[in-house]
Every structure is written in structure tokens, then in C-alpha cells.
Amino acid sequence: MSDEKWAFFERFILAVRAPNGRKPTNHRLVLDGIFRIAR
């Protein structure tokens, strides 16, 4: 995923992230995987 695409999605992901005490994951990697599967 390019930096430009990630900059667009990052603000939405960080805005809805719930403070649940879990260790943060690499959201960029997860989102990139979702797009690969969808293709």
C-alpha cells in the first residue's frame, strides 16, 4: 500500500479505534491484506 493511500485510510482507522487494552496491531498491514484478498 502506498503512503498516499495509507494517509487517506489512517485517519478513519485511528478515529474508530477503541481503547480496549489490547496490544496495537499494524493496521496498515491488515488493510493491505484485506485489499489483496478482495482483488
N, C-alpha and C positions, 0 to 999 in steps of 0.2 A: 504494500500500500504506500503510495507516495505521501510525502509530507503535506502536500496541499490537501489531499483527500482526508488525511488524518486530522488536520487542523479544523476541517469542517465538522467532522463527527465528534471530535473530542469534547467540544463544549456541551453537546447533548448528553454524552455518556457521563461526564463529570457532574452535570446538573441533576441527574436522576439517581446517582449512586447513593445508596442508603448506608448509614453508619451502623453496620451490624457486627462489628468486632472481628470480622474475618480478614485474613491477610489479603491485601490488594492483589489483583491479578493484572496481567498485561492485557489491557482491553484492546489495544491495537492489534495484537496477535490474534485474539479471539475474533474480532471483527473481520480481519483479513481471512481467517479460516471460514467464516460464515459466507463471505463473498465467493471464495473459491468453490465451496460446495454448491452454492446457488448457480454458479456458471456451469 
